[in-house]
Amino acid sequence: MEKIGIIDLGSNTARLLIVNVSDSGYFQIVDQLKEAPRLGEGMEKEGFLKPARIQATIRVLKMFRKLCDVNGIDRIIAVATAAVRRAKNQRSFLDEVSATCGIKLRVLSAEEEALYVYRGVINTMDIPKGIILEIGGGSTKIIYYNRRNLLNYETLPFGAITLTELFASENLSPEKQAEKVEEFFKDQLSRIEWLKDVDPETQMIGVGGSFRNLCRMTKIMKKYPMRTIHNYVVFDEDFSHVYNLLKSLDLDRKKKIKGLSSGRADILPSAFAEIKAFKDYMNLGNIVISGSGLRTGIMFNYAVPSTLDKPVSDVLGFSLNTLIEAHGLNRQHVEHTVLLSVQLFKQLRVLHKFPRQYLKILKIAAYLYESGKTVGFYNFEKHSAYIILNSNIYGVSHRDLVMASFVAASTGIDDINLSDWVRYKDLLTDEDLDAVRKMGVILRIGNALDRSMSQAVLGVNCDILGDSVIMKTELSGDASVELNAAMEVGSDFRKIFKKNLEIL
């Protein structure tokens, strides 16, 4: 296990991630620190990083260095983006950081920055065709991919800070300032020829702090039941509501909005004006928020070097395998539980009639069914459900995550807490409750058939005859433990599927 620190010094914020990287290439964030030294503030006219902002940044980087030293970091990967890239006093700033903090910053080119953002998104989202908008403090990136292949990208030399400064000097009202930013950004977009060739069915993906703030604000507004940011969908009407509210308030009132970071209150209207202009110009609908971007791209490239050439082929599978390793689960047992559960799902399709998409839900629940045992054996299913809901599982919708958590927690026919279910009423339907119960029974049988973790049951073959399901097992040794454990689920199987279960 290697422990690395990743420092991302942007125009507005600086972030440190502390990451454990396993020998097999899986990685997990174990700590993070974020500060807003606003390094790029005030440099728009003359092009120099200002002394006050440099000193604020030095103080933050010293904090980062201390946290890295305390955590016994093996390697620090530190990068700087737009503000440092454009600064006329770049060299003296880098030398001062090296001398005072012991941190060697690498200044990313616009191309490198865009590629890291793309790799952070493409390796964590199961969206085959997307256009990424990433709004930083000093730059804006537009990245287009199709069939998981990067096609075009553009880095524009302005962001939330620079646009705010550019139009603040005109003493405009917040509404007029937002209008000016929209007009300016649309004009810049009209100069990017390849935007005209973007497939109209392309999904818009938002990356960066401004989008995370948008996510938090709309969640609070809707009383959304999940904390997860990644893969959250901001609908058109929700964005319009938040944008219209934000651009009508003065700074003091903006700072009081729940979900809005006080460090972004003054620059967020410019960022939202960019989003509005982009949506209108490209005729795009809802926005999917990505919690992964540049820093995640760096992590993938370091831990999984093959992603330099092509993305991971199975986003969800990579994510689940990371969690298997993080929780110290028996990989052979987990994979065999998944195998048997999938076989049962397919062979009982005539009874449950679920579409193939439900297999993703079952697989998530099966992979992490026993993860709760790392918290405690008794009621481990409930702990597993919590882990599913609160882990960073990539490549899956929030609805599927919620359903998978209920499948894992379903230890019996009457064991689903309906008050918990009601919390997710905007994500789930009454039909989903029936699906969760049936998949819960399938999972429990699949897990029971490898009760001794010896893979004694190689496979199953189900025949549906009258009021019974005859489950024939293919064995490689003594499977008495497995068969007894599976038959204990028989009464719930009968209640849920209205069939008797016989195991041979």
MIPA-170104 format. One record per residue (C-alpha): residue in one letter; x, y, z. Coordinates in pm, whole numbers, plus 32768, in hexadecimal, padded with zeros to 4 digits. Layout:
BEGIN
<residuo a xx X yy Y zz Z>
...
***
This chain:
BEGIN
<residuo m xx 8000 yy 8000 zz 8000>
<residuo e xx 8085 yy 8155 zz 7F9C>
<residuo k xx 8004 yy 829D zz 802A>
<residuo i xx 800F yy 83CC zz 7F45>
<residuo g xx 7FA9 yy 8537 zz 7F61>
<residuo i xx 7F0C yy 85EF zz 7E3C>
<residuo i xx 7F0F yy 876C zz 7E45>
<residuo d xx 7E41 yy 882E zz 7D4B>
<residuo l xx 7E88 yy 89A5 zz 7D54>
<residuo g xx 7D7D yy 8A5D zz 7C92>
<residuo s xx 7D2F yy 8BCB zz 7C5F>
<residuo n xx 7C2F yy 8BCE zz 7D78>
<residuo t xx 7C64 yy 8A9B zz 7E51>
<residuo a xx 7D7A yy 89B2 zz 7EB9>
<residuo r xx 7D30 yy 8848 zz 7F0B>
<residuo l xx 7DF4 yy 872D zz 7FA4>
<residuo l xx 7D88 yy 85C3 zz 7F84>
<residuo i xx 7E32 yy 84AD zz 8047>
<residuo v xx 7E09 yy 8366 zz 7F8B>
<residuo n xx 7E5C yy 81FB zz 7FD8>
<residuo v xx 7ECC yy 8141 zz 7E9F>
<residuo s xx 7ED4 yy 7FC5 zz 7EAE>
<residuo d xx 7FD0 yy 7EE8 zz 7DFC>
<residuo s xx 7EB9 yy 7E71 zz 7D15>
<residuo g xx 7E6B yy 7FD5 zz 7CA1>
<residuo y xx 7D33 yy 8025 zz 7D6B>
<residuo f xx 7D2F yy 816B zz 7E2A>
<residuo q xx 7C60 yy 8215 zz 7F35>
<residuo i xx 7C58 yy 8378 zz 7FBF>
<residuo v xx 7C95 yy 8371 zz 8137>
<residuo d xx 7CAA yy 84E7 zz 8182>
<residuo q xx 7C87 yy 8637 zz 80D9>
<residuo l xx 7CB6 yy 87A7 zz 8124>
<residuo k xx 7C2F yy 88D1 zz 8064>
<residuo e xx 7C81 yy 8A43 zz 8084>
<residuo a xx 7C35 yy 8B72 zz 7FAB>
<residuo p xx 7D6E yy 8C4F zz 7F99>
<residuo r xx 7CF3 yy 8CE8 zz 7E50>
<residuo l xx 7E47 yy 8CEA zz 7DB1>
<residuo g xx 7DC3 yy 8D72 zz 7C66>
<residuo e xx 7D07 yy 8E98 zz 7CFC>
<residuo g xx 7D6E yy 8FEE zz 7C7C>
<residuo m xx 7E61 yy 8F75 zz 7B6F>
<residuo e xx 7D7C yy 8FAA zz 7A44>
<residuo k xx 7DFF yy 9101 zz 79DA>
<residuo e xx 7F77 yy 90E7 zz 7A12>
<residuo g xx 7FA8 yy 8F70 zz 7A09>
<residuo f xx 8068 yy 8F57 zz 7B51>
<residuo l xx 800B yy 8E84 zz 7C80>
<residuo k xx 7FD0 yy 8F7E zz 7D99>
<residuo p xx 80B2 yy 8F73 zz 7ED0>
<residuo a xx 7F8C yy 8F53 zz 7FC2>
<residuo r xx 7EFE yy 8E30 zz 7EFC>
<residuo i xx 8053 yy 8D89 zz 7EE6>
<residuo q xx 807E yy 8D9B zz 8060>
<residuo a xx 7F1F yy 8D12 zz 8098>
<residuo t xx 7F73 yy 8BF2 zz 7FAF>
<residuo i xx 80C0 yy 8BAF zz 805B>
<residuo r xx 800A yy 8B95 zz 81AB>
<residuo v xx 7F17 yy 8A96 zz 8116>
<residuo l xx 802B yy 89C8 zz 8074>
<residuo k xx 80E9 yy 89BD zz 81BF>
<residuo m xx 7FB0 yy 892C zz 825E>
<residuo f xx 7F9E yy 882B zz 8147>
<residuo r xx 810B yy 87D0 zz 8177>
<residuo k xx 80D8 yy 879F zz 82ED>
<residuo l xx 7FAE yy 86B9 zz 82B4>
<residuo c xx 8076 yy 85EF zz 81B7>
<residuo d xx 819A yy 85CA zz 82AC>
<residuo v xx 80B4 yy 855F zz 83CA>
<residuo n xx 8015 yy 8458 zz 82E7>
<residuo g xx 8163 yy 83CB zz 8274>
<residuo i xx 8127 yy 8419 zz 8106>
<residuo d xx 820E yy 835B zz 801A>
<residuo r xx 81E3 yy 8445 zz 7EF3>
<residuo i xx 8147 yy 859A zz 7EB2>
<residuo i xx 80B8 yy 85E9 zz 7D5A>
<residuo a xx 8080 yy 8761 zz 7D50>
<residuo v xx 7FF3 yy 8819 zz 7C25>
<residuo a xx 7F95 yy 8982 zz 7BDC>
<residuo t xx 7EA0 yy 89F3 zz 7AD4>
<residuo a xx 7E26 yy 8B30 zz 7A26>
<residuo a xx 7E99 yy 8C46 zz 7B11>
<residuo v xx 7FFF yy 8BC9 zz 7B2E>
<residuo r xx 8006 yy 8B65 zz 79C0>
<residuo r xx 7FC3 yy 8CCC zz 7954>
<residuo a xx 8082 yy 8D82 zz 7A65>
<residuo k xx 81A7 yy 8E58 zz 79F6>
<residuo n xx 824C yy 8E19 zz 7B47>
<residuo q xx 8218 yy 8CA0 zz 7B2D>
<residuo r xx 8387 yy 8C42 zz 7B5E>
<residuo s xx 83BB yy 8D0C zz 7C9B>
<residuo f xx 8274 yy 8C86 zz 7D2B>
<residuo l xx 82D5 yy 8B1A zz 7CE8>
<residuo d xx 842D yy 8B52 zz 7D81>
<residuo e xx 8394 yy 8BEC zz 7EB9>
<residuo v xx 82A2 yy 8AC9 zz 7EE2>
<residuo s xx 83BF yy 89D1 zz 7EBD>
<residuo a xx 849E yy 8A88 zz 7FB5>
<residuo t xx 8398 yy 8ACE zz 80C2>
<residuo c xx 82B2 yy 899F zz 80A5>
<residuo g xx 838D yy 8890 zz 8012>
<residuo i xx 828A yy 885A zz 7F02>
<residuo k xx 82E6 yy 8850 zz 7D91>
<residuo l xx 81BD yy 88C6 zz 7CC7>
<residuo r xx 8197 yy 8854 zz 7B60>
<residuo v xx 80E3 yy 8952 zz 7A88>
<residuo l xx 7FEC yy 889D zz 79A9>
<residuo s xx 7FBD yy 8908 zz 7844>
<residuo a xx 7E58 yy 894A zz 77D3>
<residuo e xx 7E61 yy 8800 zz 7716>
<residuo e xx 7EDA yy 8738 zz 7844>
<residuo e xx 7DCF yy 87D3 zz 7920>
<residuo a xx 7CB9 yy 877E zz 782A>
<residuo l xx 7D37 yy 8618 zz 7806>
<residuo y xx 7D3E yy 85E2 zz 7980>
<residuo v xx 7BD9 yy 8666 zz 799E>
<residuo y xx 7B68 yy 857F zz 7884>
<residuo r xx 7C10 yy 8451 zz 7923>
<residuo g xx 7B78 yy 84A2 zz 7A75>
<residuo v xx 7A1D yy 84A4 zz 79D9>
<residuo i xx 7A37 yy 8386 zz 78DE>
<residuo n xx 7AC0 yy 8292 zz 79E2>
<residuo t xx 79AB yy 82DA zz 7ADD>
<residuo m xx 786E yy 8313 zz 7A0E>
<residuo d xx 77AF yy 8220 zz 7934>
<residuo i xx 7744 yy 8329 zz 7839>
<residuo p xx 77B4 yy 82C0 zz 76DA>
<residuo k xx 7783 yy 8415 zz 7638>
<residuo g xx 77C3 yy 8557 zz 76F7>
<residuo i xx 7833 yy 86BF zz 76EC>
<residuo i xx 78E8 yy 872F zz 7825>
<residuo l xx 78E1 yy 8896 zz 78A1>
<residuo e xx 79E5 yy 88D9 zz 79AE>
<residuo i xx 79E8 yy 8A37 zz 7A42>
<residuo g xx 7B1B yy 8A98 zz 7B07>
<residuo g xx 7B7A yy 8BE4 zz 7B9F>
<residuo g xx 7C58 yy 8C4B zz 7A7B>
<residuo s xx 7BF7 yy 8B66 zz 795B>
<residuo t xx 7AD3 yy 8AAA zz 78C5>
<residuo k xx 7AF7 yy 8959 zz 7819>
<residuo i xx 7A09 yy 88BC zz 771E>
<residuo i xx 7A4A yy 874D zz 76D0>
<residuo y xx 7985 yy 8678 zz 75DC>
<residuo y xx 798F yy 84FE zz 75C6>
<residuo n xx 78C2 yy 83F3 zz 7516>
<residuo r xx 78C7 yy 827B zz 7548>
<residuo r xx 79BE yy 82BD zz 7663>
<residuo n xx 7AB8 yy 8351 zz 756B>
<residuo l xx 7B37 yy 84B6 zz 7594>
<residuo l xx 7ADF yy 857D zz 745B>
<residuo n xx 7B1C yy 86EF zz 74A7>
<residuo y xx 7B6A yy 87DF zz 75C0>
<residuo e xx 7B9A yy 8952 zz 75F1>
<residuo t xx 7C2C yy 8A18 zz 7713>
<residuo l xx 7BB1 yy 8B7E zz 772E>
<residuo p xx 7C90 yy 8C74 zz 77F1>
<residuo f xx 7B87 yy 8CEB zz 78E4>
<residuo g xx 7AC2 yy 8C59 zz 7A03>
<residuo a xx 79E6 yy 8CBB zz 7B26>
<residuo i xx 7AE3 yy 8DA9 zz 7BC4>
<residuo t xx 7B5B yy 8E50 zz 7A85>
<residuo l xx 79FB yy 8E84 zz 79FF>
<residuo t xx 7987 yy 8F16 zz 7B4A>
<residuo e xx 7AAB yy 900A zz 7B4A>
<residuo l xx 7A7D yy 905B zz 79D9>
<residuo f xx 7917 yy 90D4 zz 7A00>
<residuo a xx 7918 yy 9149 zz 7B6B>
<residuo s xx 79D0 yy 9289 zz 7B09>
<residuo e xx 78A4 yy 92FC zz 7A3E>
<residuo n xx 77D2 yy 932C zz 7B7D>
<residuo l xx 76BA yy 925A zz 7AEE>
<residuo s xx 7599 yy 91C6 zz 7BB2>
<residuo p xx 75BA yy 904B zz 7BF4>
<residuo e xx 74B6 yy 9005 zz 7AE5>
<residuo k xx 7565 yy 90DF zz 79E2>
<residuo q xx 76B7 yy 904D zz 7A3C>
<residuo a xx 762D yy 8EEE zz 7A02>
<residuo e xx 759E yy 8F5B zz 78B3>
<residuo k xx 76F1 yy 8FE7 zz 784A>
<residuo v xx 77A0 yy 8EA3 zz 78A9>
<residuo e xx 769F yy 8DDA zz 77E2>
<residuo e xx 76CE yy 8EB4 zz 76AE>
<residuo f xx 7849 yy 8EA7 zz 76CB>
<residuo f xx 7851 yy 8D2D zz 76F6>
<residuo k xx 7764 yy 8CEA zz 75D3>
<residuo d xx 7842 yy 8DC1 zz 74F7>
<residuo q xx 7971 yy 8CF0 zz 755D>
<residuo l xx 78B2 yy 8BAE zz 7519>
<residuo s xx 7856 yy 8C22 zz 73BA>
<residuo r xx 79C9 yy 8C23 zz 7365>
<residuo i xx 79F5 yy 8AAF zz 73B3>
<residuo e xx 79AA yy 8A06 zz 7268>
<residuo w xx 7993 yy 889F zz 72E0>
<residuo l xx 7872 yy 88F1 zz 73CC>
<residuo k xx 7792 yy 88F9 zz 7299>
<residuo d xx 77D9 yy 8784 zz 7263>
<residuo v xx 7776 yy 870F zz 73C1>
<residuo d xx 7669 yy 8602 zz 73BA>
<residuo p xx 7523 yy 869E zz 743B>
<residuo e xx 74E8 yy 856A zz 7516>
<residuo t xx 7627 yy 85AD zz 75D9>
<residuo q xx 760C yy 85BD zz 7756>
<residuo m xx 768F yy 86F4 zz 7806>
<residuo i xx 777A yy 86A6 zz 7929>
<residuo g xx 77DC yy 87AE zz 7A28>
<residuo v xx 7930 yy 87A5 zz 7AD8>
<residuo g xx 79C4 yy 8889 zz 7BE1>
<residuo g xx 796C yy 8947 zz 7D1C>
<residuo s xx 785D yy 8A1C zz 7C7A>
<residuo f xx 77A0 yy 88E4 zz 7C0E>
<residuo r xx 77CB yy 8846 zz 7D65>
<residuo n xx 7732 yy 897F zz 7E00>
<residuo l xx 7614 yy 896D zz 7D05>
<residuo c xx 75DE yy 8802 zz 7D6A>
<residuo r xx 75D5 yy 8850 zz 7EDF>
<residuo m xx 74E9 yy 8977 zz 7EB3>
<residuo t xx 73ED yy 88B5 zz 7DE1>
<residuo k xx 73FE yy 878D zz 7ED1>
<residuo i xx 73A6 yy 886A zz 7FF7>
<residuo m xx 7290 yy 890E zz 7F2E>
<residuo k xx 71F9 yy 87BA zz 7ED8>
<residuo k xx 7249 yy 8712 zz 8027>
<residuo y xx 7307 yy 860B zz 7F64>
<residuo p xx 7348 yy 84D9 zz 8041>
<residuo m xx 74AA yy 8482 zz 7FCD>
<residuo r xx 75F4 yy 8532 zz 8013>
<residuo t xx 76A4 yy 84A3 zz 7EE2>
<residuo i xx 7707 yy 85AB zz 7DDF>
<residuo h xx 778F yy 84CD zz 7CCB>
<residuo n xx 7684 yy 847B zz 7BC5>
<residuo y xx 7586 yy 856B zz 7C5C>
<residuo v xx 749D yy 85FA zz 7B51>
<residuo v xx 7449 yy 876E zz 7B54>
<residuo f xx 7309 yy 879F zz 7A91>
<residuo d xx 72CE yy 88CD zz 79B1>
<residuo e xx 71CA yy 896B zz 7A91>
<residuo d xx 729F yy 893F zz 7BCA>
<residuo f xx 73CA yy 89E9 zz 7B29>
<residuo s xx 72F4 yy 8B0A zz 7AAF>
<residuo h xx 725E yy 8B3A zz 7C07>
<residuo v xx 73B0 yy 8B43 zz 7CB8>
<residuo y xx 7452 yy 8C21 zz 7BAE>
<residuo n xx 7337 yy 8D20 zz 7BB3>
<residuo l xx 7343 yy 8D29 zz 7D2F>
<residuo l xx 74BB yy 8D50 zz 7D40>
<residuo k xx 74E0 yy 8E6A zz 7C47>
<residuo s xx 73D1 yy 8F38 zz 7CF5>
<residuo l xx 747A yy 8F44 zz 7E4C>
<residuo d xx 7590 yy 901D zz 7ED8>
<residuo l xx 76CC yy 8F78 zz 7F60>
<residuo d xx 7663 yy 8F70 zz 80CD>
<residuo r xx 751B yy 8EC3 zz 8079>
<residuo k xx 75CE yy 8DCE zz 7F8F>
<residuo k xx 76AE yy 8D5F zz 80AC>
<residuo k xx 757C yy 8CF9 zz 8174>
<residuo i xx 74FC yy 8C04 zz 806D>
<residuo k xx 7512 yy 8A9F zz 80ED>
<residuo g xx 75FD yy 89C7 zz 8022>
<residuo l xx 76C1 yy 8AED zz 7F95>
<residuo s xx 782E yy 8AFC zz 7FFB>
<residuo s xx 787C yy 8C55 zz 808B>
<residuo g xx 79C7 yy 8C4D zz 7FD2>
<residuo r xx 790B yy 8C45 zz 7E86>
<residuo a xx 77E5 yy 8D29 zz 7ED1>
<residuo d xx 786F yy 8E4E zz 7E09>
<residuo i xx 78E5 yy 8D89 zz 7CDA>
<residuo l xx 77D0 yy 8C85 zz 7CBD>
<residuo p xx 76E1 yy 8D66 zz 7BF6>
<residuo s xx 77E7 yy 8D83 zz 7AE3>
<residuo a xx 7816 yy 8C0A zz 7AE2>
<residuo f xx 769E yy 8BD1 zz 7ACD>
<residuo a xx 7686 yy 8CD1 zz 79B4>
<residuo e xx 7786 yy 8BFF zz 78F6>
<residuo i xx 76B5 yy 8AC9 zz 7932>
<residuo k xx 7579 yy 8B77 zz 78BC>
<residuo a xx 7623 yy 8BFA zz 7782>
<residuo f xx 76B4 yy 8AA3 zz 7735>
<residuo k xx 7568 yy 89F1 zz 7764>
<residuo d xx 74B5 yy 8AEC zz 7685>
<residuo y xx 75BF yy 8AF7 zz 7577>
<residuo m xx 75DD yy 897C zz 7561>
<residuo n xx 7469 yy 893E zz 759F>
<residuo l xx 74BC yy 884D zz 76BB>
<residuo g xx 73CB yy 87CC zz 77C1>
<residuo n xx 7410 yy 8741 zz 791B>
<residuo i xx 756C yy 8746 zz 79B3>
<residuo v xx 7611 yy 8613 zz 7A4B>
<residuo i xx 7704 yy 867A zz 7B5C>
<residuo s xx 7854 yy 85CC zz 7B6C>
<residuo g xx 7905 yy 85C6 zz 7CBA>
<residuo s xx 7A3B yy 8555 zz 7BFC>
<residuo g xx 7B1D yy 8631 zz 7B2C>
<residuo l xx 7C8A yy 8693 zz 7B1A>
<residuo r xx 7CF9 yy 85F9 zz 7C65>
<residuo t xx 7C46 yy 84B0 zz 7C1B>
<residuo g xx 7CE9 yy 84AE zz 7AC2>
<residuo i xx 7E3D yy 84D0 zz 7B68>
<residuo m xx 7DEB yy 83B2 zz 7C55>
<residuo f xx 7D82 yy 82CB zz 7B3B>
<residuo n xx 7EB4 yy 8319 zz 7A6A>
<residuo y xx 7F99 yy 82D5 zz 7B93>
<residuo a xx 7EEF yy 819F zz 7C1F>
<residuo v xx 7E75 yy 810B zz 7AD5>
<residuo p xx 7F73 yy 8171 zz 79C9>
<residuo s xx 7EAB yy 80C0 zz 78B9>
<residuo t xx 7DAD yy 81DE zz 78CE>
<residuo l xx 7EAE yy 82BC zz 7824>
<residuo d xx 7E57 yy 8200 zz 76E4>
<residuo k xx 7CEB yy 819C zz 7719>
<residuo p xx 7BE2 yy 81B5 zz 782C>
<residuo v xx 7B8C yy 8098 zz 7915>
<residuo s xx 7A9D yy 7FB4 zz 785B>
<residuo d xx 79B1 yy 7F74 zz 7980>
<residuo v xx 797E yy 80AC zz 7A54>
<residuo l xx 7894 yy 8009 zz 7B4F>
<residuo g xx 7966 yy 7ECC zz 7B69>
<residuo f xx 7AA6 yy 7F91 zz 7BB2>
<residuo s xx 79F1 yy 8057 zz 7CBE>
<residuo l xx 795F yy 7F21 zz 7D64>
<residuo n xx 7AAD yy 7E6D zz 7D5F>
<residuo t xx 7B4A yy 7F9A zz 7E0A>
<residuo l xx 7A4F yy 7F74 zz 7F25>
<residuo i xx 7A86 yy 7DFB zz 7F3B>
<residuo e xx 7BF4 yy 7E42 zz 7F7B>
<residuo a xx 7BB2 yy 7F66 zz 8066>
<residuo h xx 7AD1 yy 7E8F zz 8143>
<residuo g xx 7BB5 yy 7D5E zz 8135>
<residuo l xx 7AA9 yy 7C79 zz 80A7>
<residuo n xx 7AED yy 7B1A zz 8025>
<residuo r xx 7AF9 yy 7B60 zz 7EAF>
<residuo q xx 7AB6 yy 79F8 zz 7E40>
<residuo h xx 7987 yy 79E1 zz 7F24>
<residuo v xx 7900 yy 7B32 zz 7EB1>
<residuo e xx 792A yy 7ADC zz 7D42>
<residuo h xx 7887 yy 7989 zz 7D74>
<residuo t xx 7760 yy 7A27 zz 7E29>
<residuo v xx 7738 yy 7B15 zz 7D04>
<residuo l xx 774F yy 79F4 zz 7C0B>
<residuo l xx 7646 yy 7922 zz 7CB9>
<residuo s xx 7560 yy 7A4D zz 7CF2>
<residuo v xx 7571 yy 7AAB zz 7B83>
<residuo q xx 7528 yy 7943 zz 7B1B>
<residuo l xx 73F4 yy 7940 zz 7BFB>
<residuo f xx 737F yy 7A92 zz 7B78>
<residuo k xx 7391 yy 7A18 zz 7A10>
<residuo q xx 72F1 yy 78C6 zz 7A52>
<residuo l xx 71D3 yy 7959 zz 7B1B>
<residuo r xx 7186 yy 7A6C zz 7A21>
<residuo v xx 703F yy 79C6 zz 79C0>
<residuo l xx 6FCF yy 7A00 zz 7B29>
<residuo h xx 7057 yy 7B5C zz 7B71>
<residuo k xx 7047 yy 7BED zz 7A0D>
<residuo f xx 714D yy 7CF8 zz 7A58>
<residuo p xx 720F yy 7D96 zz 7937>
<residuo r xx 7383 yy 7D59 zz 7911>
<residuo q xx 73D5 yy 7EB0 zz 79A5>
<residuo y xx 7379 yy 7E2B zz 7AFE>
<residuo l xx 74AA yy 7D4B zz 7AF2>
<residuo k xx 7581 yy 7E7C zz 7B3F>
<residuo i xx 74BF yy 7EB3 zz 7C82>
<residuo l xx 74E0 yy 7D45 zz 7CE6>
<residuo k xx 7655 yy 7D42 zz 7C9C>
<residuo i xx 7697 yy 7E73 zz 7D78>
<residuo a xx 75D7 yy 7DD3 zz 7E98>
<residuo a xx 7687 yy 7C84 zz 7E64>
<residuo y xx 77E4 yy 7D1B zz 7E52>
<residuo l xx 77B8 yy 7DDB zz 7F96>
<residuo y xx 76C2 yy 7CF8 zz 804C>
<residuo e xx 77BF yy 7C97 zz 8159>
<residuo s xx 787C yy 7DE3 zz 8169>
<residuo g xx 77B2 yy 7E3B zz 82A0>
<residuo k xx 7864 yy 7D27 zz 8361>
<residuo t xx 798F yy 7E11 zz 8377>
<residuo v xx 78B2 yy 7EE6 zz 845A>
<residuo g xx 7812 yy 7DC5 zz 851B>
<residuo f xx 7784 yy 7C6C zz 84D7>
<residuo y xx 762F yy 7C9B zz 8574>
<residuo n xx 7549 yy 7D59 zz 8486>
<residuo f xx 7666 yy 7D68 zz 838E>
<residuo e xx 7569 yy 7D88 zz 8273>
<residuo k xx 7504 yy 7EDF zz 82F7>
<residuo h xx 766F yy 7F4A zz 830D>
<residuo s xx 76A1 yy 7ECF zz 81A8>
<residuo a xx 7578 yy 7F9E zz 8135>
<residuo y xx 7615 yy 80D2 zz 81D3>
<residuo i xx 7763 yy 808B zz 812B>
<residuo i xx 76BA yy 806A zz 7FD7>
<residuo l xx 7607 yy 81B8 zz 8004>
<residuo n xx 7734 yy 8275 zz 8086>
<residuo s xx 785C yy 81E9 zz 7FC3>
<residuo n xx 78DC yy 8286 zz 7E84>
<residuo i xx 7849 yy 8189 zz 7D92>
<residuo y xx 787D yy 81F7 zz 7C2B>
<residuo g xx 77BA yy 81AE zz 7AEF>
<residuo v xx 7662 yy 8191 zz 7B8C>
<residuo s xx 7533 yy 8271 zz 7BC1>
<residuo h xx 74BC yy 82E0 zz 7D18>
<residuo r xx 737B yy 8218 zz 7CEB>
<residuo d xx 743D yy 80D9 zz 7CAC>
<residuo l xx 7519 yy 8119 zz 7DDD>
<residuo v xx 73EA yy 8145 zz 7EBC>
<residuo m xx 734A yy 8007 zz 7E35>
<residuo a xx 748E yy 7F43 zz 7E61>
<residuo s xx 74A7 yy 7FB7 zz 7FCA>
<residuo f xx 7345 yy 7F3A zz 8011>
<residuo v xx 738D yy 7DEF zz 7F62>
<residuo a xx 74BE yy 7DBC zz 8043>
<residuo a xx 73F4 yy 7E1A zz 8178>
<residuo s xx 72D0 yy 7D34 zz 8122>
<residuo t xx 7306 yy 7C19 zz 821B>
<residuo g xx 719C yy 7BA6 zz 8215>
<residuo i xx 7049 yy 7BEA zz 8179>
<residuo d xx 6FDF yy 7CE5 zz 8283>
<residuo d xx 7138 yy 7D78 zz 82C2>
<residuo i xx 712A yy 7EAA zz 81DE>
<residuo n xx 70F2 yy 7FDF zz 82B3>
<residuo l xx 6FD8 yy 8093 zz 81FF>
<residuo s xx 7026 yy 81DC zz 82AC>
<residuo d xx 7182 yy 81C7 zz 8214>
<residuo w xx 70E7 yy 8171 zz 80C4>
<residuo v xx 700B yy 82A7 zz 80CE>
<residuo r xx 7141 yy 8383 zz 80EF>
<residuo y xx 7196 yy 8327 zz 7F87>
<residuo k xx 7037 yy 8351 zz 7EFA>
<residuo d xx 70B5 yy 843D zz 7DE9>
<residuo l xx 71AB yy 8335 zz 7D6E>
<residuo l xx 70E5 yy 81F4 zz 7D9B>
<residuo t xx 6F8E yy 8166 zz 7D3F>
<residuo d xx 6EA6 yy 8067 zz 7DDF>
<residuo e xx 6F13 yy 7F6E zz 7CD3>
<residuo d xx 707A yy 7F9B zz 7D47>
<residuo l xx 701D yy 7F17 zz 7E9F>
<residuo d xx 6FAF yy 7DCD zz 7E06>
<residuo a xx 70F2 yy 7DC1 zz 7D3A>
<residuo v xx 71C8 yy 7DFD zz 7E70>
<residuo r xx 711F yy 7CE3 zz 7F2E>
<residuo k xx 7148 yy 7BEB zz 7E12>
<residuo m xx 72B4 yy 7C47 zz 7DD3>
<residuo g xx 72F2 yy 7C3B zz 7F4A>
<residuo v xx 7280 yy 7ACE zz 7F52>
<residuo i xx 7353 yy 7A7C zz 7E1F>
<residuo l xx 7485 yy 7B1A zz 7EC1>
<residuo r xx 7458 yy 7A64 zz 8008>
<residuo i xx 7441 yy 7915 zz 7F53>
<residuo g xx 756E yy 7967 zz 7E7A>
<residuo n xx 763A yy 79C4 zz 7FAD>
<residuo a xx 75C5 yy 7891 zz 806E>
<residuo l xx 7637 yy 77AC zz 7F53>
<residuo d xx 779C yy 7812 zz 7FA4>
<residuo r xx 776E yy 7818 zz 811E>
<residuo s xx 78B9 yy 7768 zz 8165>
<residuo m xx 7971 yy 7840 zz 8065>
<residuo s xx 79F2 yy 7702 zz 7FBE>
<residuo q xx 793A yy 7720 zz 7E70>
<residuo a xx 78AA yy 75C5 zz 7EAC>
<residuo v xx 7775 yy 7624 zz 7DE1>
<residuo l xx 77F6 yy 7663 zz 7C84>
<residuo g xx 76AB yy 76CE zz 7BEF>
<residuo v xx 7533 yy 76A9 zz 7BF3>
<residuo n xx 7425 yy 764E zz 7AF7>
<residuo c xx 72BA yy 769F zz 7B47>
<residuo d xx 7182 yy 75F6 zz 7ABF>
<residuo i xx 702C yy 7689 zz 7B05>
<residuo l xx 6F2D yy 7571 zz 7B26>
<residuo g xx 6DCD yy 75C8 zz 7B98>
<residuo d xx 6DDD yy 7668 zz 7CEE>
<residuo s xx 6F4D yy 7610 zz 7D27>
<residuo v xx 70A5 yy 7682 zz 7CBE>
<residuo i xx 7197 yy 755D zz 7CA6>
<residuo m xx 72F9 yy 75DE zz 7CD6>
<residuo k xx 73FD yy 74E2 zz 7C61>
<residuo t xx 755C yy 7527 zz 7CE1>
<residuo e xx 76A5 yy 74C9 zz 7C40>
<residuo l xx 7796 yy 746A zz 7D56>
<residuo s xx 790D yy 743F zz 7D7B>
<residuo g xx 790C yy 73AC zz 7EDA>
<residuo d xx 784A yy 73AA zz 801E>
<residuo a xx 774A yy 74C4 zz 800A>
<residuo s xx 766E yy 746B zz 8133>
<residuo v xx 76B3 yy 75BA zz 81DC>
<residuo e xx 7651 yy 7673 zz 809F>
<residuo l xx 7514 yy 75AC zz 805A>
<residuo n xx 7499 yy 75CE zz 81C1>
<residuo a xx 74DB yy 7746 zz 81BD>
<residuo a xx 7424 yy 776F zz 8072>
<residuo m xx 72F5 yy 76AA zz 80EC>
<residuo e xx 72D7 yy 779B zz 8214>
<residuo v xx 726D yy 78A0 zz 8114>
<residuo g xx 7161 yy 77B5 zz 808C>
<residuo s xx 703F yy 7844 zz 8156>
<residuo d xx 7087 yy 79A8 zz 80E1>
<residuo f xx 70B1 yy 7928 zz 7F7D>
<residuo r xx 6F54 yy 7890 zz 7F92>
<residuo k xx 6EBB yy 79D3 zz 8018>
<residuo i xx 6F64 yy 7AAF zz 7F13>
<residuo f xx 6F56 yy 79D3 zz 7DDB>
<residuo k xx 6E20 yy 7908 zz 7E38>
<residuo k xx 6EDD yy 77C6 zz 7DEE>
<residuo n xx 6F71 yy 76B4 zz 7EC4>
<residuo l xx 70EB yy 7695 zz 7EB1>
<residuo e xx 718C yy 7540 zz 7E92>
<residuo i xx 7307 yy 7525 zz 7E82>
<residuo l xx 73AA yy 73E9 zz 7DFB>
***
